[in-house]
Amino acid sequence: MNPRASASSSPATARRGPALRPAAADVAPLDRSRESEDAVQVEAAESELRRLGLEDLRVHHHGELARIEAPCADLLSVTSEPLRGEILRAVRSAGFRVVALDLGAPSDPGT
């Protein structure tokens, strides 16, 4: 019999104890790996946007969603066809499933 288990604790309760929780040192490399994968995905999307001549658009990673920041002066062009469709294809090719345009992005520098 397990000397740490009391008569009132079930095997399921004993398995949920703190001894089975991962240590912070075990979790940190996984977090850094995930952040690295996210950064690669963002860079791939921004690279495709630059290929389209869209140097000022920025992509932010939110899981399956890519949030795009664009200068206010570019909002009309990035939401109009055919550029809208090209942006969707470019960002989705980086692995994002959903693409959103942030209408509250910071103002253009110098405005």
N, C-alpha and C positions, 0 to 999 in steps of 0.2 A: 504494500500500500504506500502511496505517496505521503511522506511525512508532512508536506506543506499543505495538503488538502485536508480540510476539516470534514467532519461527518455531514455537515449541512451543505457543503459545496458539491456541485455536480461536476463531472468531467468537462462539460462545456464551459462552466464558469472558470475552472482551473486553466483552460486553454486561453482564455481571454486576458490573462494576467499581464502585467507590465513586462514580464520576461520575453514575451513574444513581439513586443513593439520594436521597430527598427531604431537603432541608435542614430543620433543626428549625423554622425560621420558616415553612416551607410546611406542616408537619404541625400546628402549634399551632392555627391557625384551625379546622381540621377537628375537632380534639379539643374545642375550646370549643363548636363547633356541635353536636356529638354530646351533650355534657354539657347543653347548653341544651334539646335535644330530649328528653333523659331527664327533665329537671326539669319540662318541660311535661307529659309523660306522667304523672309522679308527682302533679303538682298536679291533673290531671284526675281521677285515681283518688281522691285524697283529697277532692276536691270532691264527687264522687259519694257517697263514704262519709259526708261531713258532711250531705249531702242526706237520707241515711237516718237521721240523728241520731247517727252514730258519730263524735263529735268527737275521741275519744282514740286512734283507730287511726292508725297511721303506715305509709306505704308506702315501701319501698326498692326501687330499680331494679337488677335483675340480668339485663339483656338481655330475653329474652322472659318472665322470671319476675318476678313481683311478690311480695316478701316483706313480709307484714303483721305489724306488732307491735301487740299488744293488751294492755291491762292484764289481769293475772291474773283479776281479778273478772269480766271480760267473756268469758273463754274459752268457757264453756259456752254462752252465748247466741249468740256468733258462729259456733259450730260446729253449732248446731241449726237445723233448718228452721223457719220459712221464711227466717230472716235469712241463713243460710249461702248459699242460692241467690241472694238479693238482692246479697250482697257479691260473689259470683262474677260476676254480670252487671255490676255497677257497675265492678269493676276490669278485667274483660275489655273493657268498652266504652271504656276508656282505651287499649286496644291491647296489653295483656298477654295472652299465650297461656296461661301457667301462673300459678296463684295459690297461695301457700304461707303457712301461719300459723307464725310463729316462736314456738315454745314456750319458748325461752330468752331472751325479750325482757327488757330491764331491768325491775326491780321498779317498782311504782307509786311515785310520789313520796309521801313521808310514811308509807310502810309499813315 
